[in-house]
């Protein structure tokens, strides 16, 4: 039995990135041998075990053979005779197909070290085409590694386009699409996820509502980048810069302008009412991908309210109060800060505007804080009861917003 460190732990060390979880592959063993040594079996689809002391994952070396459509259609062989090279060959990208033995020596049969040095994401073998999830993984890795200068190898992109044309991506289950999208939204450059999917044709199948934004013009005096798809990419990356790792904000940034794809051609490049027209499209994406409620709710709020926040300085205090109330910001105050960040990303995610001040975000936070400081118990202590409490609370909150408003009057 021989044990090797594999995958991301080896890759990230070579990229001088912070270490994550360590995964191991075991060659020359069988499930009964692992159990006899105290390992605990956890794999459902193939033999994976947890180390009795470290809790790290140890998987038996295995091969996979395609047996159906989609990413579940595989027959797994974890016979003790499977070699390390056979196990590495089934992996997705060369940079993930490097192993390290107990003495620190690298085993790199597919040129992963070379591709790390060249900053290239390249598939290991044609078996890549058997698993459509690998298209999503390629896009997600680009969202992570574009800041390091990575690009997708031309032959890998060609293979991904063939997979899309063959209908493989149509067999992806919503839960897995959301899992990869959510992880991509937590990466430094989520726009690279969107671009990679669009370049291979998968975006039109997976997120047609987002794909429809490309080629839609906007007024250049507000959007020097003009193309709405380009704008959304810029907003996604700005959101990742303003709120690193927050996929709730990331999804709202991705979906906030879906209504612009629905603007009649004779009204372009204006987009009157796009914030309301886009709500059914946001609902459709979230329902199809089974998006969690927290993500869905902020995406809907940002779609509906982003123009109102942009003109916050023009609004009356009562209108600002009602905006906060529509967002359920008094019961769920974190929503308002997140909305402010999405709107800042929208304003700064434009050509030449990355460092433009966005005072409306602080205005919204200040108004929200002032309104939250009003204590309903003080109103009840004055002897006010029943529905009148709510009305007095609303008036007191509006007065508080007006005091701190600074152009919110």
C-alpha atoms as one frame of an Amber mdcrd trajectory, in Angstrom:
protein
   0.000   0.000   0.000   1.356   3.428  -1.019  -0.137   6.787  -0.122   0.190
  10.033  -2.091  -0.910  13.623  -1.536  -2.921  14.699  -4.596  -4.986  17.423
  -6.175  -5.451  20.924  -4.839  -2.990  20.641  -1.968  -0.133  19.931  -4.364
  -1.336  22.459  -6.949  -1.734  25.285  -4.448   1.686  24.706  -2.907   3.239
  25.008  -6.375   1.233  28.205  -6.933   2.363  29.562  -3.533  -1.245  29.820
  -2.407  -2.479  29.264   1.164  -2.968  25.544   1.810  -6.485  24.146   1.947
  -7.753  20.660   2.694  -5.346  17.820   1.981  -6.592  14.829  -0.028  -4.795
  11.512  -0.372  -4.947   8.617  -2.803  -4.113   5.093  -1.702  -2.643   2.629
  -4.225  -2.634  -1.132  -3.648  -5.268  -1.338  -0.924  -8.881  -2.480  -0.570
 -11.825  -1.308   1.571 -11.394  -4.115   4.119  -7.718  -3.184   4.587  -8.618
   0.467   5.212 -11.289  -0.447   7.733  -8.892  -2.814   9.529  -6.513   0.140
  10.048  -9.218   2.227  11.687 -10.276   4.339   8.708 -13.966   5.255   8.526
 -15.794   4.762   5.219 -17.681   7.858   3.976 -17.796   7.526   0.182 -21.182
   6.893  -1.363 -20.262   6.533  -5.030 -16.658   5.345  -4.625 -14.423   4.224
  -1.733 -13.361   7.225   0.370 -12.242   6.990   3.993 -11.444   9.374   6.827
  -8.144   8.996   8.657  -8.722   7.940  12.296  -6.484  10.709  13.682  -6.367
  13.597  11.179  -9.844  13.242   9.667  -8.345  13.827   6.212  -9.836  12.056
   3.182  -8.107   9.006   1.741  -9.542   7.618  -1.518  -8.609   4.335  -3.094
  -6.999   4.722  -6.513  -9.725   4.223  -9.086 -10.682   4.402 -12.727 -14.030
   5.512 -14.132 -15.876   4.325 -17.222 -18.734   6.235 -18.831 -22.043   4.363
 -18.658 -24.677   7.020 -19.321 -25.441  10.706 -19.835 -24.613  13.456 -17.359
 -22.178  13.379 -14.485 -23.624  10.406 -12.589 -23.324   7.943 -15.451 -20.058
   6.253 -14.435 -18.862   2.807 -13.419 -16.069   3.004 -10.840 -13.253   0.458
 -10.500 -11.205   0.684  -7.283  -9.365  -2.616  -7.615  -6.014  -2.791  -5.723
  -4.316  -3.169  -9.108  -5.267   0.357 -10.253  -2.050   2.378 -10.584  -1.356
   5.931  -9.490  -1.034   7.053 -13.117  -4.419   5.521 -13.955  -5.972   7.395
 -11.051  -4.371  10.688 -12.090  -5.482  10.185 -15.693  -9.163  10.285 -14.739
  -8.785  13.747 -13.175 -10.028  16.908 -14.845  -7.043  19.216 -15.356  -3.325
  18.618 -15.523  -2.743  21.059 -12.662  -4.919  18.774 -10.497  -3.242  15.560
 -11.695   0.011  15.904  -9.765   0.845  13.635  -6.821   3.455  13.895  -4.089
   4.910  10.884  -2.307   5.858  10.620   1.368   9.365  11.888   0.576   8.080
  15.029  -1.165   8.828  13.827  -4.711   6.358  14.902  -7.393   4.733  12.409
  -9.752   3.545  14.388 -12.770   2.787  12.134 -15.755   0.600  14.694 -17.596
   2.642  17.887 -17.411   0.771  19.649 -14.643   3.870  21.420 -13.337   4.592
  22.729 -16.823   1.032  24.038 -17.127   1.226  25.691 -13.708   4.349  27.511
 -14.844   2.665  28.471 -18.138  -0.575  29.419 -16.317  -2.710  27.154 -18.522
  -5.839  25.215 -17.587  -5.675  22.067 -19.730  -7.690  18.832 -19.633  -5.821
  15.615 -18.840  -7.445  13.365 -21.449 -10.439  13.063 -23.729 -12.275  11.464
 -20.798 -12.876  15.088 -19.730 -15.773  15.112 -22.199 -17.597  12.418 -20.257
 -18.441  14.686 -17.312 -20.278  17.992 -17.963 -19.543  19.224 -14.437 -15.995
  19.746 -15.655 -17.182  22.655 -17.786 -18.478  24.313 -14.636 -15.250  23.495
 -12.814 -13.178  25.002 -15.624 -15.193  28.206 -15.356 -14.903  28.244 -11.562
 -11.149  27.695 -11.657 -10.868  30.609 -14.061 -12.740  32.796 -11.544 -10.061
  31.824  -9.032  -6.942  31.809 -11.183  -7.418  34.632 -13.707  -5.670  37.036
 -11.288  -2.629  34.738 -11.569  -2.669  34.984 -15.366  -4.357  31.674 -16.211
  -6.188  30.991 -19.471  -8.022  27.946 -20.825  -5.984  25.924 -23.318  -7.341
  26.213 -26.862  -7.849  22.456 -27.153  -9.718  22.370 -23.836 -12.037  25.183
 -24.916 -12.657  23.347 -28.204 -13.543  20.190 -26.295 -15.911  22.121 -24.027
 -17.667  23.574 -27.080 -18.103  20.078 -28.472 -19.582  18.918 -25.165 -22.097
  21.763 -25.263 -22.996  20.982 -28.883 -23.479  17.319 -27.950 -25.973  18.278
 -25.242 -23.934  17.085 -22.254 -24.583  20.256 -20.228 -28.328  19.739 -20.609
 -28.015  16.778 -18.229 -26.610  18.822 -15.340 -28.894  18.798 -12.311 -29.832
  22.213 -10.862 -28.249  21.524  -7.491 -24.834  20.927  -9.040 -25.068  24.013
 -11.262 -25.916  26.121  -8.209 -23.123  24.549  -6.173 -20.515  25.529  -8.760
 -22.051  28.960  -9.402 -22.183  29.747  -5.694 -18.537  28.775  -5.267 -17.565
  30.857  -8.307 -19.323  33.902  -6.857 -17.037  33.645  -3.830 -13.904  33.774
  -5.985 -11.932  36.969  -6.743 -13.075  37.258 -10.398 -16.548  35.763 -10.842
 -16.829  37.454 -14.239 -14.303  34.938 -15.550 -16.778  32.175 -14.660 -19.432
  33.861 -16.800 -17.030  34.584 -19.673 -15.707  31.036 -19.765 -19.207  29.589
 -19.923 -20.135  32.052 -22.640 -17.004  31.317 -24.671 -17.870  27.611 -24.839
 -21.607  28.165 -25.381 -22.689  26.787 -22.003 -23.991  30.087 -20.612 -26.911
  30.066 -23.069 -27.920  26.626 -21.756 -27.280  27.165 -18.047 -28.077  30.857
 -17.539 -29.912  32.007 -20.685 -31.232  35.086 -18.855 -27.655  36.299 -18.293
 -26.497  35.282 -21.765 -29.306  37.409 -23.251 -27.696  40.573 -21.821 -24.770
  40.447 -24.260 -25.247  42.713 -27.248 -27.864  44.841 -25.446 -26.760  48.505
 -25.580 -27.064  51.053 -22.777 -26.837  54.834 -22.826 -23.115  55.674 -23.100
 -23.358  58.747 -20.856 -24.251  56.401 -17.975 -22.533  53.256 -19.234 -19.348
  53.975 -21.194 -18.883  50.208 -21.594 -22.249  50.237 -23.495 -22.817  46.452
 -23.631 -25.020  45.227 -20.773 -23.288  41.846 -20.569 -19.942  43.580 -20.164
 -21.454  45.805 -17.470 -22.737  42.818 -15.498 -19.289  41.200 -15.654 -17.780
  44.399 -14.260 -20.404  44.579 -11.508 -19.720  40.977 -10.491 -15.995  41.629
 -10.173 -16.595  44.873  -8.281 -18.941  43.081  -5.882 -16.210  40.505  -5.242
 -13.795  43.358  -4.542 -16.179  45.157  -2.142 -17.465  42.024  -0.378 -14.922
  39.211  -0.839 -16.400  35.746  -0.493 -20.040  36.897  -0.169 -22.038  34.890
  -2.713 -25.339  36.479  -1.585 -24.087  39.849  -2.802 -22.464  38.130  -5.780
 -25.709  36.614  -7.050 -27.557  39.917  -6.678 -24.808  41.591  -8.710 -25.088
  38.941 -11.421 -28.882  39.182 -11.746 -29.658  42.835 -11.005 -30.042  43.947
 -14.651 -31.848  40.958 -16.195 -34.730  43.240 -17.206 -32.541  45.022 -19.747
 -32.613  41.953 -21.986 -36.395  42.388 -22.176 -36.404  46.016 -23.335 -38.206
  46.395 -26.706 -35.752  47.088 -29.521 -37.386  50.390 -30.425 -36.718  51.740
 -26.899 -32.983  50.981 -26.830 -30.588  52.142 -25.511 -32.976  53.361 -22.787
 -34.303  50.773 -20.338 -37.380  52.287 -18.749 -38.817  50.035 -16.061 -36.114
  47.381 -16.368 -35.877  47.063 -12.599 -39.468  45.766 -12.439 -39.400  43.930
 -15.764 -36.465  41.871 -14.535 -38.160  40.471 -11.428 -39.814  37.469 -13.164
 -36.479  36.570 -14.767 -34.722  36.674 -11.383 -37.481  34.482  -9.949 -37.098
  32.047 -12.846 -33.323  31.662 -12.366 -33.669  31.154  -8.630 -36.503  28.643
  -8.986 -34.738  26.654 -11.712 -31.447  26.414  -9.804 -33.134  25.950  -6.404
 -31.292  28.943  -5.020 -31.487  29.380  -1.214 -33.987  31.949   0.050 -31.356
  34.336   1.390 -29.671  34.591  -2.017 -32.981  34.819  -3.892 -34.421  37.534
  -1.659 -31.456  39.892  -1.984 -31.326  39.315  -5.756 -34.979  40.360  -6.046
 -34.492  43.351  -3.759 -31.429  44.565  -5.660 -33.177  44.159  -9.014 -36.207
  46.129  -7.819 -34.506  48.839  -5.762 -31.105  49.617  -7.293 -32.309  52.680
  -9.203 -34.044  53.999  -6.088 -30.811  53.711  -4.117 -28.881  55.460  -6.902
 -31.156  58.509  -6.496 -31.442  58.304  -2.711 -30.359  61.919  -2.292 -33.462
  63.023  -4.206 -35.962  61.017  -2.156 -38.162  62.231   0.678 -37.527  60.731
   4.105 -40.860  58.882   3.951 -39.892  57.320   0.628 -36.556  56.190   2.047
 -38.350  54.672   5.038 -40.714  52.769   2.785 -37.821  51.500   0.667 -36.193
  50.062   3.796 -39.506  48.569   4.886 -40.073  46.931   1.473 -36.713  45.238
   1.908 -37.791  43.995   5.375 -34.780  45.931   6.612 -36.173  46.485  10.100
 -36.494  42.768  10.802 -33.468  41.741   8.724 -31.059  44.673   8.987 -28.137
  42.914   7.251 -30.085  43.171   3.992 -29.674  46.933   3.844 -25.897  46.866
   4.110 -25.754  44.186   1.436 -28.094  46.188  -0.797 -25.817  49.209  -0.376
 -22.822  47.120  -1.484 -24.631  45.730  -4.546 -25.654  49.237  -5.592 -22.104
  50.513  -5.088 -20.851  47.647  -7.260 -23.436  48.556  -9.911 -22.363  52.194
  -9.971 -18.634  51.446  -9.906 -18.831  48.465 -12.266 -18.670  50.711 -15.311
 -15.862  51.682 -17.638 -13.660  54.248 -15.905 -15.722  54.279 -12.698 -13.978
  51.677 -10.542 -12.803  54.251  -7.995 -15.718  56.683  -8.284 -17.183  57.662
  -4.881 -20.666  56.349  -4.151 -22.093  58.405  -1.261 -25.551  56.865  -1.623
 -24.335  53.699   0.096 -23.447  55.603   3.258 -26.654  57.655   3.025 -28.668
  54.459   2.998 -26.747  53.011   5.941 -27.090  56.247   7.908 -30.827  56.481
   7.277 -31.279  52.833   8.196 -29.311  53.189  11.437 -31.305  56.252  12.465
 -34.595  54.491  11.858 -33.462  51.367  13.699 -32.570  53.455  16.738 -36.225
  54.304  17.328 -37.517  52.090  20.133 -41.113  50.930  19.859 -41.143  50.335
  23.603 -40.860  54.065  24.222 -43.992  54.571  22.133 -45.896  51.927  24.105
 -44.686  53.546  27.347 -46.558  56.674  26.307 -49.777  54.703  26.503 -50.204
  54.173  22.783 -51.634  50.762  21.907 -52.886  48.651  19.011 -52.425  49.649
  15.370 -51.541  53.173  16.442 -48.166  51.901  17.666 -47.151  50.997  14.106
 -48.204  54.376  12.740 -46.377  56.303  15.466 -43.301  54.126  14.925 -43.359
  54.879  11.211 -43.623  58.636  11.801 -40.801  58.570  14.350 -38.561  56.634
  12.009 -39.267  59.020   9.137 -38.419  61.976  11.390 -35.157  60.296  12.388
 -34.269  59.696   8.738 -34.981  63.345   7.932 -32.658  64.532  10.721 -29.641
  62.557   9.485 -30.632  62.687   5.849 -28.045  65.016   4.284 -30.131  65.532
   1.133 -32.639  62.882   2.259 -35.492  65.257   3.089
